[in-house]
Amino acid sequence: MGTIIIRSVVLAFGLSILVARLGAESSDEAPTPREPLLPRAPEMAAWTITYKVDNTKSASTESATPSGQPKYIPETLTLREVVKTGNTYHLTSTYSTGRKEESWIVGGKEVTPQGAYFLCISAGVRYDDYSKSDFEELTWLSTKFYTGYKKRGKLPVFVFSADNAKRSLTAREKMEFEMGSAVAAPLGASPDQIKALRKKAADSYLAFTYGNTTSMVQIDASTQMPIEWDDGKIDRVYQFEAPPTETIVLPPEIAAQYKLWAQQAH
């Protein structure tokens, strides 16, 4: 009788350990991304994006520069600072030449001082579109590109990887393609044939622009805010700062431009 009781106790104890282990394993399962993959940043938010260009991509063109001729180095964006309060954004862009540029976006309209003038836009390649996402450059991101969960230092992140030739175009890339593409259609081609040729050209746009490169994206596993996007040519690192405590106040000259814009619309 005593032996049976002891065996029962041992069996129960063994089962309890097994259940505990199974519970621990299930609780240790890696989380998976939630939809939407990139939600809006909070109503009051601030972040920076640091851009690092891979200069090795231009090594072949550098050797082709004629001897004695100064090599043309295009101005590139190195830092973007974003402050968001509601539907108002203040952007400060720093370029590789040291030049800085400020822009304000209110209700989908962007104003950028240009010397003695103001660039006022609400669409186009230069327009910073925050109407549908706070991270327009990553609207192509999809769960089909998800590769796993890992730690970035102590920060848990979701990792995505995509062949640049196979991901979809962002709104800005579509506009760049539309502006810069010239589709050669045979003489007498029908509108449908021209449309098909343009679609084929659009499908190959990313392959032409990025070549045989892969995009790697990491997003915070908790907030799902972006942490890094390296497209094989430019590495972008996102850093979220302390949120602003007050709403953005437009400088008088910027507010005057919005007032003039509103008057012209009526």
C-alpha positions as CSV (number, residue, x, y, z in Angstrom):
1,M,0.0,0.0,0.0
2,G,2.8,2.4,1.0
3,T,4.6,1.7,-2.3
4,I,1.5,2.5,-4.3
5,I,1.1,5.9,-2.4
6,I,4.7,6.7,-3.0
7,R,4.5,5.9,-6.7
8,S,1.3,8.0,-7.0
9,V,3.0,11.0,-5.3
10,V,6.1,10.6,-7.6
11,L,3.8,10.4,-10.7
12,A,1.8,13.5,-9.7
13,F,5.1,15.4,-8.9
14,G,6.5,14.4,-12.3
15,L,3.3,15.5,-14.1
16,S,3.3,18.8,-12.3
17,I,6.9,19.4,-13.5
18,L,5.9,18.5,-17.1
19,V,2.9,20.9,-17.0
20,A,5.1,23.6,-15.6
21,R,7.7,23.1,-18.3
22,L,5.1,23.1,-21.0
23,G,3.6,26.3,-19.6
24,A,7.0,28.0,-19.5
25,E,7.7,27.0,-23.1
26,S,4.4,28.4,-24.2
27,S,5.0,31.6,-22.4
28,D,8.5,31.9,-23.9
29,E,7.1,31.6,-27.5
30,A,8.3,34.5,-29.6
31,P,5.6,37.1,-30.2
32,T,4.5,37.9,-33.8
33,P,3.8,41.2,-35.5
34,R,0.3,42.7,-35.1
35,E,-1.7,44.6,-37.7
36,P,-1.3,47.4,-38.6
37,L,2.4,46.7,-38.8
38,L,3.3,50.4,-38.5
39,P,0.6,52.3,-36.6
40,R,0.5,56.0,-36.3
41,A,3.0,57.7,-33.9
42,P,1.3,59.1,-30.8
43,E,-0.5,62.5,-31.2
44,M,2.4,64.1,-29.4
45,A,5.6,62.6,-30.7
46,A,9.2,63.4,-31.8
47,W,11.7,61.3,-33.6
48,T,14.8,61.6,-35.8
49,I,15.9,59.6,-38.8
50,T,19.7,59.4,-39.4
51,Y,20.7,58.5,-43.0
52,K,23.9,56.8,-43.9
53,V,24.7,56.4,-47.6
54,D,26.7,53.4,-48.7
55,N,29.4,55.2,-50.8
56,T,30.8,51.9,-52.1
57,K,27.9,51.8,-54.5
58,S,29.4,54.8,-56.4
59,A,33.0,53.4,-56.5
60,S,32.8,52.4,-60.2
61,T,31.6,55.9,-61.2
62,E,34.3,57.5,-59.2
63,S,37.0,55.8,-61.2
64,A,35.4,57.0,-64.4
65,T,35.7,60.7,-63.4
66,P,38.2,62.4,-65.9
67,S,41.6,63.1,-64.3
68,G,41.9,66.6,-63.0
69,Q,38.1,67.2,-63.0
70,P,36.4,67.8,-59.6
71,K,34.1,64.9,-58.8
72,Y,30.5,65.9,-58.4
73,I,29.1,64.8,-55.1
74,P,25.3,65.1,-54.9
75,E,23.8,66.6,-51.8
76,T,22.2,63.9,-49.7
77,L,19.9,64.0,-46.7
78,T,21.8,63.0,-43.5
79,L,19.3,63.8,-40.7
80,R,15.5,64.4,-40.5
81,E,14.0,65.6,-37.2
82,V,10.2,65.3,-36.9
83,V,8.0,66.9,-34.3
84,K,4.3,66.0,-34.4
85,T,1.4,67.5,-32.5
86,G,-1.9,66.3,-33.8
87,N,-2.1,66.9,-37.6
88,T,0.7,69.5,-37.5
89,Y,4.3,68.5,-38.2
90,H,7.6,70.4,-38.0
91,L,10.4,69.0,-40.0
92,T,14.1,69.9,-39.9
93,S,16.3,68.4,-42.6
94,T,20.1,68.5,-42.5
95,Y,22.0,67.7,-45.7
96,S,25.5,66.5,-46.4
97,T,26.7,70.0,-47.4
98,G,25.6,71.3,-43.9
99,R,22.6,73.0,-45.3
100,K,19.4,72.9,-43.1
101,E,15.8,73.2,-44.2
102,E,12.7,73.6,-42.2
103,S,9.2,72.7,-43.2
104,W,5.8,72.9,-41.6
105,I,2.8,70.7,-42.5
106,V,-0.7,71.6,-41.3
107,G,-3.7,69.7,-42.5
108,G,-1.9,68.2,-45.4
109,K,-0.4,71.4,-46.7
110,E,3.4,71.9,-46.5
111,V,5.2,75.3,-46.4
112,T,9.0,75.5,-46.7
113,P,11.0,78.7,-46.7
114,Q,13.2,79.1,-49.8
115,G,15.2,82.2,-49.3
116,A,12.9,85.2,-49.9
117,Y,10.2,82.9,-51.1
118,F,8.0,80.0,-49.8
119,L,7.4,76.7,-51.4
120,C,3.8,75.8,-50.7
121,I,2.8,72.3,-51.8
122,S,0.2,69.7,-51.0
123,A,1.3,67.0,-53.5
124,G,4.3,65.9,-55.6
125,V,7.7,64.4,-55.2
126,R,8.9,67.0,-52.8
127,Y,5.8,66.7,-50.6
128,D,6.2,64.9,-47.3
129,D,3.0,62.9,-47.1
130,Y,1.8,62.2,-43.6
131,S,-1.9,61.9,-44.6
132,K,-2.1,58.1,-44.4
133,S,1.0,57.1,-42.4
134,D,3.7,58.8,-40.3
135,F,6.2,56.5,-42.1
136,E,5.3,56.9,-45.8
137,E,8.6,55.4,-46.8
138,L,7.7,52.1,-45.2
139,T,4.1,51.7,-46.5
140,W,5.3,48.7,-48.6
141,L,6.0,46.7,-45.4
142,S,4.0,43.5,-45.2
143,T,3.9,40.4,-43.0
144,K,4.9,38.3,-46.1
145,F,8.4,39.8,-45.5
146,Y,8.6,38.9,-41.8
147,T,11.6,36.8,-41.0
148,G,11.7,36.6,-37.2
149,Y,12.0,38.0,-33.7
150,K,15.2,38.9,-32.0
151,K,16.9,41.2,-29.5
152,R,18.6,44.4,-30.7
153,G,20.8,44.9,-27.7
154,K,18.1,44.7,-25.0
155,L,15.3,45.8,-27.3
156,P,13.0,43.1,-28.7
157,V,12.4,43.7,-32.4
158,F,10.6,42.2,-35.4
159,V,12.7,41.7,-38.5
160,F,11.6,41.9,-42.1
161,S,13.6,41.2,-45.3
162,A,12.5,42.0,-48.8
163,D,14.0,41.8,-52.3
164,N,13.7,45.4,-53.4
165,A,12.7,44.3,-56.9
166,K,9.7,42.5,-55.5
167,R,8.2,44.9,-52.9
168,S,5.6,47.5,-53.9
169,L,6.3,51.1,-54.6
170,T,5.7,53.8,-52.1
171,A,3.6,56.8,-53.1
172,R,6.7,58.9,-53.6
173,E,8.4,56.2,-55.7
174,K,5.3,56.0,-57.9
175,M,5.5,59.8,-58.5
176,E,9.2,59.6,-59.2
177,F,8.5,56.9,-61.8
178,E,5.7,58.8,-63.4
179,M,7.9,62.0,-63.7
180,G,11.0,60.3,-64.9
181,S,9.7,57.5,-67.1
182,A,9.6,57.7,-70.9
183,V,8.0,54.5,-72.3
184,A,9.0,53.8,-75.9
185,A,5.9,52.5,-77.6
186,P,5.8,51.2,-81.2
187,L,4.2,53.5,-83.8
188,G,0.4,53.1,-83.9
189,A,0.3,51.4,-80.5
190,S,-3.2,51.3,-78.9
191,P,-3.9,52.9,-75.5
192,D,-4.1,49.4,-74.0
193,Q,-0.7,48.5,-75.4
194,I,0.8,51.7,-74.1
195,K,-0.8,51.1,-70.7
196,A,0.7,47.5,-70.6
197,L,4.1,48.9,-71.5
198,R,4.0,51.4,-68.7
199,K,3.0,48.8,-66.2
200,K,5.9,46.6,-67.3
201,A,8.2,49.6,-66.9
202,A,6.8,50.4,-63.5
203,D,7.2,46.8,-62.3
204,S,10.9,47.0,-63.2
205,Y,11.4,50.5,-61.6
206,L,12.6,49.2,-58.3
207,A,15.0,46.7,-59.9
208,F,16.4,49.5,-62.0
209,T,16.7,51.9,-59.0
210,Y,18.0,49.5,-56.4
211,G,19.7,46.8,-58.4
212,N,20.2,43.4,-56.8
213,T,19.7,44.7,-53.2
214,T,17.6,43.6,-50.2
215,S,15.7,45.8,-47.7
216,M,16.1,45.0,-44.0
217,V,13.6,46.5,-41.6
218,Q,13.5,46.3,-37.8
219,I,10.5,47.5,-35.8
220,D,10.1,47.7,-32.0
221,A,8.2,44.5,-31.0
222,S,6.3,46.5,-28.3
223,T,5.3,49.7,-30.0
224,Q,5.9,48.6,-33.6
225,M,7.5,51.9,-34.3
226,P,10.4,51.6,-36.9
227,I,13.9,51.2,-35.6
228,E,16.0,50.7,-38.8
229,W,15.5,50.4,-42.6
230,D,18.6,49.5,-44.7
231,D,17.6,49.3,-48.3
232,G,21.1,48.2,-49.4
233,K,22.1,51.7,-50.4
234,I,20.9,53.9,-47.6
235,D,20.7,52.9,-43.9
236,R,18.1,54.8,-41.9
237,V,18.0,54.6,-38.1
238,Y,15.0,55.9,-36.2
239,Q,15.3,57.3,-32.7
240,F,12.2,58.4,-30.7
241,E,12.7,61.3,-28.4
242,A,10.8,62.7,-25.5
243,P,7.4,63.9,-26.8
244,P,6.7,67.7,-27.0
245,T,4.7,69.1,-24.0
246,E,3.0,71.8,-26.1
247,T,1.5,72.0,-29.5
248,I,3.5,73.4,-32.4
249,V,3.2,77.2,-32.8
250,L,3.8,78.4,-36.3
251,P,6.2,81.3,-36.8
252,P,4.3,84.5,-37.9
253,E,5.7,84.3,-41.5
254,I,4.6,80.7,-41.9
255,A,1.2,81.3,-40.4
256,A,0.8,84.2,-42.9
257,Q,1.5,81.8,-45.8
258,Y,-1.2,79.4,-44.6
259,K,-3.7,82.3,-44.2
260,L,-2.9,83.4,-47.8
261,W,-3.2,79.9,-49.0
262,A,-6.7,79.6,-47.4
263,Q,-7.8,82.9,-48.9
264,Q,-6.7,81.8,-52.4
265,A,-8.7,78.6,-52.0
266,H,-12.0,80.5,-51.6
